[in-house]
Amino acid sequence: MGAKVQAWTSKALTWLKLLLYSKLNLLESSKCKLQQQSRRSDGNV
């Protein structure tokens, strides 16, 4: 019983880590895109 719970919690933790990691990656990529767009507009002006 205890081993099952331990395995489940470890799975849940890894899943949460992946979720957070992907969200952080999305934030970073969106930031980069915004920076590129602002740079382009600055260059046009």
Secondary structure, 3 states (H helix, E strand, C coil): CHHHHHHHHHHHHHHHHHHHHHHHHHHHHHHHHHHHHHHHHHHHC
